[in-house]
Amino acid sequence: MRRKEQNIYRDRIKPAADKSLSLLLIVLLSPVFLLLSLAIVLDDPGSVLFTQKRVGKDKTFFKLHKFRSMKQKTPHDIPTHQLNNPEQYITRVGRFLRKYSLDELPQLFDIFAGNMSFVGPRPALWNQEDLVKERDRYRANAAMPGLTGWAQINGRDELEIPVKAKLDGEYTAVLSQGGMKAFRMDVKCFFKTFRSVADAEGVVEGGTGMMHRNEEAPVQEREPWNANCKGGCLQETRRILITGKDSYIGKSFRNYAARYYGDVLETDTISLRGDAWKKVSFAGYDTVFHVAGIAHADTGKLSAEQKKQYYDVNTKLALQTAKKAKAEGVGQFILMSSMIVYGEAAPYGRNKVITAETEPAPAGHYGNSKWQADQLIRALRSESFRVAIIRAPMIYGPGCKGNYPMLSKLGRKIPVFPNVRNHRSMLFIDNLCEFLSGLVILQKAGVFFPQNAEYSNTALMVRQIGEEHGKKIKTTSFLNPFVRIVSWIPGRTGRLVNKAFGSMVYDLSLSEYEGINYQKYSLRDSIHRTEQKIK
């Protein structure tokens, strides 16, 4: 009897409040619904709503409704996020709707129908098995999904799935207790979300929890996409196994794929530490994406053990993984290689442009270990085993390691910087993840050189980073002679200066690929998104 009393709020009061409040808001906002519907049709004739298949209470499915914010002519056989310049497909009214989360208003009908609540875990996409499985650990799938929730008001730019599921579990645990504690939690979620919407911050879209969704194109419900489909599209998802469980690229791609390609890409990860992975079956996966490896570190002279590690991990382990993938019927193997196979950047004052005719000349044991893996794995390719090698330039983005954090620190602290006009190919993490998505969907093979659509230079990046933090950095050529002199110093100091101010680029024509429009973010946009994570 006591158990029943504890759940009166969850089982009776909360559903009654949801139904009553949603009906009241539907009646009060009916003129707004009419005006918005009229505006949508006048701006772009066609349907007013679109639906998405979502996971409801106890893992049942329901149709979630939203106002349409994309043009009616938007191609339906291509993912919105992969369209060339997706901004061109967002209607004028749609941009306004999404900025203030007004496209979510039709979900009041979903609440009134009993498929949703005002507060609860945001409903997962129908095939977001990783999120659903993670929520099972916390019994969060037993709760009614909500328009907003505890995870949403506690998220920033991004919530990874384990964190999101844990927060959903915290909410479910409080809700199961009932009483005033659960009521206060619902009120807190409701009004904090209302304040965020009023500030145009946006509401989390179902998926991995990226905020500020007014910057993104929405995911529209459609059949899983295949660029070559005629008279019907691919009905199954692409299954991807990512080797390197804790890698920055692997985790970033997994989150990105879940958010933007949840209906066509399904990812799992595996650690290659020890020998346990050798007993795990790769059968059933369409793609193995190999990112496990030892990263380059400028530590000067390497010990014999350090040199051996480069070849044991970056070469031998990569080859073992590829052979296992081929033997167990995997159709595509993607190796994350590096621009380092072409050597170091040209020193200060010189240029280095890599073209289709440029022969690899790896620098050091790191570069050579990557180059050996590159060659050995490409030798395994066949009609049934497609090999894709990604010789990526410097990758950066929110939470990255390496050289970018150093530049970010400089951009936030120094008042003046040398105006050296060097050029570098770089690759923003979201541009890379978009490229990988297309590579897997199309099952492409070959050697690839993805990069941003524009070259960067060190002075420009530092200045733009400073601007993101409200700091105006003066760049001056007066310091350039000093940089040149320091670049001549033998040893680590000279190497670091040449690394920071040297030049090395891929010819832009190398980075264009039919069917994969991946260069979504400009250099300035990417710096903005990266620095927002630091603020």
BELZI-V660138 format. One record per residue. N is the residue number from 1. SS is DSSP state (h for helix, s for strand, l for the rest). Layout:
n & ss
N & SS
N & SS
This chain:
n & ss
1 & l
2 & h
3 & h
4 & h
5 & h
6 & h
7 & l
8 & h
9 & h
10 & h
11 & h
12 & h
13 & h
14 & h
15 & h
16 & h
17 & h
18 & h
19 & h
20 & h
21 & h
22 & h
23 & h
24 & h
25 & h
26 & h
27 & h
28 & h
29 & l
30 & h
31 & h
32 & h
33 & h
34 & h
35 & h
36 & h
37 & h
38 & h
39 & h
40 & h
41 & h
42 & h
43 & h
44 & l
45 & l
46 & l
47 & l
48 & l
49 & s
50 & s
51 & s
52 & s
53 & s
54 & s
55 & s
56 & l
57 & h
58 & h
59 & h
60 & l
61 & s
62 & s
63 & s
64 & s
65 & s
66 & s
67 & s
68 & l
69 & l
70 & s
71 & l
72 & l
73 & l
74 & l
75 & l
76 & l
77 & l
78 & l
79 & l
80 & h
81 & h
82 & h
83 & l
84 & l
85 & l
86 & h
87 & h
88 & h
89 & h
90 & s
91 & l
92 & h
93 & h
94 & h
95 & h
96 & h
97 & h
98 & h
99 & h
100 & l
101 & l
102 & h
103 & h
104 & h
105 & l
106 & l
107 & h
108 & h
109 & h
110 & h
111 & h
112 & h
113 & l
114 & l
115 & l
116 & l
117 & s
118 & s
119 & s
120 & l
121 & l
122 & l
123 & l
124 & l
125 & s
126 & l
127 & l
128 & l
129 & h
130 & h
131 & h
132 & h
133 & h
134 & h
135 & h
136 & h
137 & h
138 & l
139 & l
140 & h
141 & h
142 & h
143 & l
144 & l
145 & l
146 & s
147 & s
148 & s
149 & l
150 & h
151 & h
152 & h
153 & h
154 & l
155 & l
156 & l
157 & l
158 & l
159 & l
160 & l
161 & h
162 & h
163 & h
164 & h
165 & h
166 & h
167 & h
168 & h
169 & h
170 & h
171 & h
172 & h
173 & h
174 & h
175 & h
176 & h
177 & h
178 & l
179 & h
180 & h
181 & h
182 & h
183 & h
184 & h
185 & h
186 & h
187 & h
188 & h
189 & h
190 & h
191 & h
192 & h
193 & h
194 & h
195 & h
196 & h
197 & h
198 & h
199 & l
200 & l
201 & l
202 & l
203 & l
204 & l
205 & l
206 & l
207 & l
208 & l
209 & l
210 & l
211 & l
212 & l
213 & h
214 & h
215 & h
216 & l
217 & l
218 & l
219 & l
220 & l
221 & l
222 & l
223 & l
224 & l
225 & l
226 & l
227 & l
228 & l
229 & l
230 & l
231 & l
232 & l
233 & l
234 & l
235 & l
236 & l
237 & l
238 & s
239 & s
240 & s
241 & s
242 & s
243 & s
244 & l
245 & l
246 & l
247 & l
248 & h
249 & h
250 & h
251 & h
252 & h
253 & h
254 & h
255 & h
256 & h
257 & h
258 & h
259 & h
260 & h
261 & l
262 & l
263 & l
264 & l
265 & s
266 & s
267 & s
268 & s
269 & s
270 & s
271 & l
272 & l
273 & l
274 & l
275 & l
276 & h
277 & h
278 & h
279 & h
280 & l
281 & l
282 & l
283 & l
284 & l
285 & l
286 & l
287 & s
288 & s
289 & s
290 & s
291 & l
292 & l
293 & l
294 & l
295 & l
296 & l
297 & l
298 & l
299 & l
300 & l
301 & l
302 & l
303 & l
304 & h
305 & h
306 & h
307 & h
308 & h
309 & h
310 & h
311 & h
312 & h
313 & h
314 & h
315 & h
316 & h
317 & h
318 & h
319 & h
320 & h
321 & h
322 & h
323 & h
324 & h
325 & h
326 & h
327 & h
328 & l
329 & l
330 & l
331 & l
332 & s
333 & s
334 & s
335 & s
336 & s
337 & s
338 & s
339 & h
340 & h
341 & h
342 & h
343 & l
344 & l
345 & l
346 & s
347 & l
348 & l
349 & l
350 & l
351 & l
352 & l
353 & s
354 & s
355 & l
356 & l
357 & l
358 & l
359 & l
360 & l
361 & l
362 & l
363 & l
364 & h
365 & h
366 & h
367 & h
368 & h
369 & h
370 & h
371 & h
372 & h
373 & h
374 & h
375 & h
376 & h
377 & h
378 & h
379 & l
380 & l
381 & l
382 & l
383 & l
384 & l
385 & l
386 & s
387 & s
388 & s
389 & s
390 & s
391 & s
392 & s
393 & l
394 & s
395 & s
396 & s
397 & l
398 & l
399 & l
400 & l
401 & l
402 & l
403 & h
404 & h
405 & h
406 & h
407 & h
408 & h
409 & h
410 & h
411 & h
412 & h
413 & h
414 & l
415 & l
416 & s
417 & s
418 & s
419 & l
420 & l
421 & l
422 & l
423 & l
424 & s
425 & l
426 & s
427 & s
428 & s
429 & h
430 & h
431 & h
432 & h
433 & h
434 & h
435 & h
436 & h
437 & h
438 & h
439 & h
440 & h
441 & h
442 & h
443 & l
444 & l
445 & l
446 & s
447 & s
448 & s
449 & l
450 & l
451 & l
452 & l
453 & l
454 & l
455 & l
456 & s
457 & l
458 & h
459 & h
460 & h
461 & h
462 & h
463 & h
464 & h
465 & h
466 & h
467 & h
468 & h
469 & l
470 & l
471 & l
472 & l
473 & l
474 & s
475 & s
476 & s
477 & h
478 & h
479 & h
480 & h
481 & h
482 & h
483 & h
484 & h
485 & h
486 & h
487 & h
488 & l
489 & l
490 & l
491 & l
492 & h
493 & h
494 & h
495 & h
496 & h
497 & h
498 & h
499 & h
500 & h
501 & h
502 & l
503 & s
504 & s
505 & s
506 & s
507 & l
508 & h
509 & h
510 & h
511 & h
512 & l
513 & s
514 & l
515 & l
516 & s
517 & l
518 & l
519 & l
520 & l
521 & l
522 & l
523 & h
524 & h
525 & h
526 & h
527 & h
528 & h
529 & h
530 & h
531 & h
532 & h
533 & h
534 & h
535 & l
